[in-house]
């Protein structure tokens, strides 16, 4: 007597009796597995974009907003900071700071942010060119891999930007053209969805609005043509935008940038630990620790996911109760059948194992359906999340935790079938048949 085959036939023979149990169990497992997939990928994105940055400096405001805007590029800036105020933090001999990278934000192309910065920004994310070259004169840009794939931009293409972070034709800078000179390799980090250029490009776009697109000429000639002096409405001073290096940027003390990404020489020094507090208390700038703010955010997200997880556990409990009731009722209906099995040589142990197998089969079927639903649901939700936040989520990954979820599902199936199995095994054959 093949108990596995018999247990399977008993389940499929009357599927409607146990359909509710399977649906409930699948919903519980599906919700839990969906949360596992979501939390895993969300944490992975946050950690990948930390880039070992220890501190972010920007304008006064919300420290979490400062981090989300300048490291994850999913929020608005808290404001701009003057280079004259930020200049001390770029000192190469600073006792605490090992490196400082400036960022300037303000425009987008098809909702992909245009970031004015310096080449050392690439080092934070270990990014390298797939083709082309790094930006040179103003209006030259290097685009991330996701930008290239989703917009169709390639080397030599030009485009217009829109003011702000939402693609809006009414806010387009009609006379300011950017030119793609390089495309980065995919890194799996936020840099894949950015358009990078030198800081002077951002100034030129917003201060003058009539910058011409960069032609394919020698960089020296381009510098002579495009880096001409410009009059500012305020201050009546002139400057040459130069080559876009950090040293050149620091000569424009009356200009503004959005933030500075900082790495410490030593994370455990007393000066490093006290630096954020000293900046916040004694300067016009705001200092925010990425690790601290992201941990707070994950805790906040965790409160919401814990609520959903509690609901999922409740559904799983109800489904386990439903499996127990269904198996118990089925055992009552099949008492003559089980008694005949005993008469034909089936032992109490075999009857016990048979009912347990039915509970296990139900749990495995529920787990399989729930698992499929969670991955399909994650894949569907990924499209909406990518459209809103430009972060790539997927349902096409498998986690080790899913095996633990399978083991937990089998255990629930065994526990649910335990009482019906014991009851069936203890039934007196003579009493039933009489």
PLY file of the C-alpha trace (Angstrom):
ply
format ascii 1.0
element vertex 434
property float x
property float y
property float z
element edge 433
property int vertex1
property int vertex2
end_header
0.00 0.00 0.00
1.60 3.25 -1.21
0.69 5.80 1.47
1.98 8.80 -0.48
-0.11 7.95 -3.54
-3.15 7.20 -1.38
-2.82 10.47 0.57
-2.58 12.41 -2.69
-5.69 10.69 -4.10
-7.63 11.41 -0.93
-6.90 15.13 -1.34
-7.71 15.43 -5.06
-10.78 13.20 -4.72
-12.74 15.94 -2.90
-10.85 19.18 -3.62
-13.75 21.51 -2.75
-13.76 20.30 0.84
-10.25 21.57 1.41
-10.15 24.44 -1.12
-10.77 27.10 1.53
-7.91 25.76 3.65
-5.51 25.88 0.71
-6.58 29.41 -0.29
-6.18 30.73 3.25
-2.82 29.04 3.68
-1.62 30.34 0.29
-2.63 33.91 1.23
-0.77 33.72 4.53
2.36 32.27 2.96
2.13 34.67 0.02
1.99 37.75 2.24
4.92 36.59 4.37
7.00 35.71 1.33
6.17 39.03 -0.37
7.42 40.90 2.70
10.59 38.81 2.70
11.24 39.72 -0.95
10.44 43.40 -0.41
12.48 43.84 2.78
15.46 41.96 1.34
15.63 44.09 -1.80
14.89 47.35 0.03
17.68 46.71 2.52
19.98 45.67 -0.32
19.31 48.96 -2.16
19.89 51.04 0.96
23.15 49.27 1.79
24.46 49.39 -1.80
23.93 53.16 -1.92
25.57 53.90 1.42
28.86 53.73 -0.49
30.77 53.99 2.81
29.75 57.66 3.04
30.01 58.78 6.65
28.39 62.21 6.54
26.26 64.39 4.28
26.39 68.17 4.58
23.64 70.40 3.22
21.20 73.15 4.05
19.27 73.17 7.31
16.14 71.03 7.31
15.20 67.41 7.75
18.29 65.18 8.10
16.41 62.21 6.61
15.36 64.33 3.64
18.98 65.38 3.21
20.05 61.71 3.03
17.20 60.56 0.78
17.78 63.41 -1.65
21.56 63.39 -1.95
22.31 59.69 -1.56
19.18 57.91 -2.77
17.79 60.64 -5.03
14.17 60.04 -4.04
13.38 63.34 -2.30
13.84 67.09 -2.78
16.83 69.09 -1.53
16.61 70.97 1.75
18.17 73.94 -0.07
21.59 75.06 -1.32
24.79 75.96 0.50
27.36 78.58 -0.45
30.77 77.35 -1.53
32.40 79.88 0.79
30.67 78.12 3.72
31.51 74.66 2.44
35.11 75.40 1.44
36.76 74.34 4.75
35.43 70.81 4.34
37.26 70.38 1.03
40.65 71.06 2.61
42.88 68.07 1.66
44.72 68.50 4.99
41.56 68.34 7.08
42.33 66.20 10.16
38.99 64.32 10.07
37.86 64.28 6.43
39.53 61.90 3.96
37.43 62.90 0.94
34.60 65.31 0.14
32.49 65.19 -3.02
30.20 68.11 -3.97
26.76 67.58 -5.52
24.56 70.10 -7.31
20.97 69.23 -8.18
18.11 71.02 -9.87
17.21 69.51 -13.25
16.08 66.24 -14.77
15.61 64.47 -18.07
12.56 62.20 -18.18
12.65 62.21 -14.34
16.29 61.07 -14.24
18.25 63.56 -12.17
21.08 65.62 -13.59
23.85 65.86 -10.99
26.71 68.34 -11.09
29.76 66.86 -9.40
33.43 65.91 -9.81
34.96 62.68 -11.21
35.70 61.33 -7.72
31.94 60.79 -7.34
32.35 57.68 -9.52
34.83 56.23 -7.04
32.21 56.19 -4.28
30.21 53.58 -6.22
33.17 51.91 -7.96
31.66 52.96 -11.27
33.53 52.88 -14.58
32.84 53.76 -18.19
31.33 51.18 -20.51
31.86 53.41 -23.52
32.79 56.99 -24.31
34.67 59.34 -21.99
34.15 61.39 -18.84
32.47 64.78 -19.09
34.72 67.73 -19.88
33.37 71.22 -20.66
29.95 72.34 -19.39
26.93 70.62 -20.99
28.77 67.33 -21.51
27.23 64.47 -19.54
27.89 60.84 -18.63
24.76 58.75 -18.11
24.09 55.70 -15.95
23.26 52.34 -17.47
19.57 52.47 -16.49
19.25 55.93 -18.01
20.72 54.68 -21.28
18.47 51.61 -21.39
15.21 53.39 -20.50
15.66 56.59 -22.51
17.52 55.24 -25.54
20.25 57.88 -25.22
23.60 56.99 -26.77
26.97 58.61 -27.32
26.64 61.86 -29.27
22.93 62.39 -28.54
21.72 65.74 -27.22
18.69 66.48 -25.07
16.89 69.23 -23.17
16.44 69.21 -19.41
13.43 70.17 -17.30
13.66 72.24 -14.15
13.05 70.28 -10.95
12.76 66.51 -10.62
9.57 65.86 -12.58
9.52 65.55 -16.34
7.48 68.57 -17.45
7.70 70.12 -20.91
6.46 73.43 -19.55
9.55 73.63 -17.32
12.04 72.67 -20.04
15.16 74.78 -20.64
14.50 75.19 -24.36
17.86 76.72 -25.27
20.09 74.55 -23.13
21.25 71.29 -24.68
23.20 68.53 -22.99
25.42 66.18 -24.94
26.07 62.53 -24.00
29.78 61.71 -24.09
29.89 58.59 -21.91
27.84 55.68 -20.58
28.65 53.93 -17.29
28.66 50.20 -16.64
25.84 48.91 -14.45
26.70 48.90 -10.74
23.34 48.01 -9.19
23.47 51.28 -7.23
21.84 54.70 -7.53
24.47 55.92 -9.99
22.82 53.76 -12.68
19.90 56.21 -12.72
21.82 59.48 -12.73
23.05 61.88 -15.41
26.43 63.26 -14.36
28.13 66.45 -15.44
30.43 69.09 -14.02
29.04 71.50 -11.45
29.41 74.51 -13.76
26.78 72.97 -16.04
24.14 73.39 -13.32
25.21 76.99 -12.74
25.22 77.71 -16.46
21.74 76.27 -16.98
20.10 78.21 -14.15
22.09 81.43 -14.32
22.07 81.97 -18.05
19.66 79.56 -19.71
21.26 80.02 -23.15
24.20 77.66 -23.06
24.91 76.10 -26.43
25.37 72.37 -26.84
28.95 71.15 -26.78
30.28 70.30 -30.21
32.69 67.45 -30.89
35.83 69.53 -30.88
39.09 69.43 -29.05
38.53 69.87 -25.32
40.94 72.83 -25.25
39.00 74.60 -27.99
35.71 73.79 -26.29
36.99 75.25 -23.07
37.96 78.46 -24.87
34.57 78.71 -26.57
32.23 77.51 -23.84
34.00 78.70 -20.71
33.68 82.37 -21.44
33.07 84.88 -18.64
29.43 85.49 -17.70
27.89 88.39 -15.84
25.84 87.52 -12.78
22.71 89.48 -12.01
23.82 89.70 -8.40
27.26 90.93 -7.40
28.28 92.07 -10.92
31.24 89.65 -10.91
32.62 87.42 -13.64
34.21 84.01 -13.64
35.50 81.29 -15.94
33.82 77.93 -15.38
37.15 76.20 -15.91
37.66 72.45 -16.23
35.17 71.33 -13.60
37.74 70.04 -11.13
37.29 70.44 -7.39
40.09 73.00 -7.28
38.35 75.08 -9.94
34.99 74.78 -8.19
36.40 76.20 -4.96
37.46 79.40 -6.72
33.78 80.33 -7.19
33.00 81.18 -3.57
29.82 83.10 -4.41
28.25 80.12 -6.19
26.14 77.43 -4.55
26.04 73.65 -4.39
23.42 71.31 -2.92
25.46 69.05 -0.64
28.77 67.40 0.19
29.34 63.66 0.60
32.06 63.04 3.17
34.26 60.10 4.14
36.22 60.16 7.40
39.86 59.30 7.85
38.83 57.30 10.92
35.25 56.47 11.87
36.15 55.94 15.54
38.06 59.13 16.28
36.62 61.54 18.85
36.69 64.38 16.29
34.67 62.33 13.80
32.09 61.37 16.40
31.66 64.99 17.51
31.79 66.54 14.04
28.06 66.33 13.13
27.01 67.95 16.41
29.62 70.72 16.07
28.49 71.50 12.51
24.80 71.56 13.42
25.35 73.80 16.43
27.97 76.22 15.09
27.43 76.63 11.33
24.70 77.42 8.80
25.04 73.87 7.48
23.36 70.66 8.50
25.22 67.37 9.00
23.41 64.05 8.76
24.76 60.53 9.27
23.53 58.17 6.51
23.80 55.01 8.60
21.84 56.53 11.50
19.08 58.03 9.34
18.66 54.91 7.20
18.42 52.72 10.29
15.66 55.03 11.54
13.90 54.77 8.19
14.16 50.98 8.15
12.69 50.93 11.66
9.80 53.10 10.47
9.22 50.88 7.45
9.53 47.88 9.76
6.59 49.12 11.85
4.38 49.01 8.76
5.69 45.66 7.53
5.35 44.19 11.03
1.66 45.07 10.94
1.20 43.34 7.59
3.28 40.41 8.82
1.03 40.07 11.88
-1.97 39.87 9.57
-0.16 37.23 7.50
0.56 35.19 10.64
-3.08 35.48 11.66
-4.19 34.22 8.25
-1.69 31.35 8.51
-3.08 30.45 11.94
-6.67 30.52 10.66
-5.65 28.41 7.68
-3.97 25.88 10.00
-7.18 25.73 12.01
-9.11 25.29 8.79
-6.84 22.41 7.72
-7.36 20.79 11.10
-11.17 21.07 10.85
-11.17 19.83 7.25
-9.00 16.81 8.02
-10.98 16.01 11.14
-14.23 16.20 9.21
-12.78 14.14 6.36
-11.57 11.54 8.86
-15.10 11.31 10.28
-16.56 10.88 6.80
-13.98 8.23 5.90
-14.14 6.23 9.15
-15.47 3.10 7.37
-12.79 3.40 4.70
-10.08 3.70 7.35
-11.57 0.75 9.27
-11.47 -1.40 6.11
-7.81 -0.47 5.67
-7.17 -1.79 9.17
-9.03 -5.01 8.35
-6.96 -5.43 5.17
-3.72 -5.25 7.13
-3.11 -1.59 7.65
-1.58 -0.85 11.04
-2.39 2.04 13.34
0.95 3.57 12.39
0.07 3.54 8.68
-3.27 5.21 9.34
-1.51 7.82 11.48
1.10 8.50 8.76
-1.58 8.65 6.06
-3.46 11.49 7.77
-0.18 13.32 8.49
0.78 13.06 4.81
-2.53 14.59 3.83
-1.84 17.54 6.13
1.68 17.88 4.71
0.39 17.77 1.13
-2.14 20.49 1.86
0.55 22.68 3.44
2.99 22.13 0.54
0.30 22.91 -2.04
-0.63 26.07 -0.09
3.04 27.05 0.16
3.60 26.51 -3.57
0.57 28.61 -4.55
1.47 31.31 -2.02
5.07 31.34 -3.22
4.01 31.80 -6.82
1.55 34.55 -5.86
4.23 36.42 -3.89
6.75 36.37 -6.76
4.16 37.38 -9.34
2.89 40.11 -6.99
6.44 41.39 -6.45
7.06 41.48 -10.20
3.84 43.46 -10.77
4.56 45.88 -7.91
8.15 46.32 -9.14
6.91 48.14 -12.24
5.04 50.70 -10.15
7.90 51.12 -7.66
10.42 51.59 -10.47
8.17 54.19 -12.12
7.89 56.15 -8.85
11.36 55.76 -7.35
13.56 54.55 -10.25
14.69 51.63 -8.12
14.64 48.19 -9.70
12.78 45.51 -7.72
12.08 42.05 -9.06
10.14 38.92 -8.26
12.65 36.78 -10.15
14.88 36.10 -7.19
14.79 33.28 -4.64
15.80 33.69 -1.02
17.14 31.15 1.43
14.39 32.28 3.81
11.86 30.75 1.43
13.18 27.30 2.30
12.66 28.08 5.99
9.14 29.19 5.09
8.60 25.83 3.38
9.84 24.02 6.48
7.51 26.12 8.65
4.60 25.33 6.31
5.26 21.59 6.56
5.42 21.87 10.34
2.06 23.69 10.37
0.63 20.93 8.16
1.88 18.25 10.58
0.55 20.06 13.65
-2.83 20.63 11.97
-3.12 16.94 11.06
-1.78 15.59 14.35
-5.07 15.36 16.30
-7.07 13.90 13.38
-4.23 11.40 12.75
-4.13 10.29 16.40
-7.91 10.03 16.48
-7.99 7.94 13.30
-5.23 5.63 14.52
-7.01 5.02 17.86
-10.39 4.18 16.35
-11.66 0.74 17.33
-12.28 -1.23 14.10
-14.98 -3.48 15.62
-16.89 -0.52 16.99
-16.82 1.34 13.65
-17.86 -1.68 11.55
-20.59 -2.75 13.97
0 1
1 2
2 3
3 4
4 5
5 6
6 7
7 8
8 9
9 10
10 11
11 12
12 13
13 14
14 15
15 16
16 17
17 18
18 19
19 20
20 21
21 22
22 23
23 24
24 25
25 26
26 27
27 28
28 29
29 30
30 31
31 32
32 33
33 34
34 35
35 36
36 37
37 38
38 39
39 40
40 41
41 42
42 43
43 44
44 45
45 46
46 47
47 48
48 49
49 50
50 51
51 52
52 53
53 54
54 55
55 56
56 57
57 58
58 59
59 60
60 61
61 62
62 63
63 64
64 65
65 66
66 67
67 68
68 69
69 70
70 71
71 72
72 73
73 74
74 75
75 76
76 77
77 78
78 79
79 80
80 81
81 82
82 83
83 84
84 85
85 86
86 87
87 88
88 89
89 90
90 91
91 92
92 93
93 94
94 95
95 96
96 97
97 98
98 99
99 100
100 101
101 102
102 103
103 104
104 105
105 106
106 107
107 108
108 109
109 110
110 111
111 112
112 113
113 114
114 115
115 116
116 117
117 118
118 119
119 120
120 121
121 122
122 123
123 124
124 125
125 126
126 127
127 128
128 129
129 130
130 131
131 132
132 133
133 134
134 135
135 136
136 137
137 138
138 139
139 140
140 141
141 142
142 143
143 144
144 145
145 146
146 147
147 148
148 149
149 150
150 151
151 152
152 153
153 154
154 155
155 156
156 157
157 158
158 159
159 160
160 161
161 162
162 163
163 164
164 165
165 166
166 167
167 168
168 169
169 170
170 171
171 172
172 173
173 174
174 175
175 176
176 177
177 178
178 179
179 180
180 181
181 182
182 183
183 184
184 185
185 186
186 187
187 188
188 189
189 190
190 191
191 192
192 193
193 194
194 195
195 196
196 197
197 198
198 199
199 200
200 201
201 202
202 203
203 204
204 205
205 206
206 207
207 208
208 209
209 210
210 211
211 212
212 213
213 214
214 215
215 216
216 217
217 218
218 219
219 220
220 221
221 222
222 223
223 224
224 225
225 226
226 227
227 228
228 229
229 230
230 231
231 232
232 233
233 234
234 235
235 236
236 237
237 238
238 239
239 240
240 241
241 242
242 243
243 244
244 245
245 246
246 247
247 248
248 249
249 250
250 251
251 252
252 253
253 254
254 255
255 256
256 257
257 258
258 259
259 260
260 261
261 262
262 263
263 264
264 265
265 266
266 267
267 268
268 269
269 270
270 271
271 272
272 273
273 274
274 275
275 276
276 277
277 278
278 279
279 280
280 281
281 282
282 283
283 284
284 285
285 286
286 287
287 288
288 289
289 290
290 291
291 292
292 293
293 294
294 295
295 296
296 297
297 298
298 299
299 300
300 301
301 302
302 303
303 304
304 305
305 306
306 307
307 308
308 309
309 310
310 311
311 312
312 313
313 314
314 315
315 316
316 317
317 318
318 319
319 320
320 321
321 322
322 323
323 324
324 325
325 326
326 327
327 328
328 329
329 330
330 331
331 332
332 333
333 334
334 335
335 336
336 337
337 338
338 339
339 340
340 341
341 342
342 343
343 344
344 345
345 346
346 347
347 348
348 349
349 350
350 351
351 352
352 353
353 354
354 355
355 356
356 357
357 358
358 359
359 360
360 361
361 362
362 363
363 364
364 365
365 366
366 367
367 368
368 369
369 370
370 371
371 372
372 373
373 374
374 375
375 376
376 377
377 378
378 379
379 380
380 381
381 382
382 383
383 384
384 385
385 386
386 387
387 388
388 389
389 390
390 391
391 392
392 393
393 394
394 395
395 396
396 397
397 398
398 399
399 400
400 401
401 402
402 403
403 404
404 405
405 406
406 407
407 408
408 409
409 410
410 411
411 412
412 413
413 414
414 415
415 416
416 417
417 418
418 419
419 420
420 421
421 422
422 423
423 424
424 425
425 426
426 427
427 428
428 429
429 430
430 431
431 432
432 433
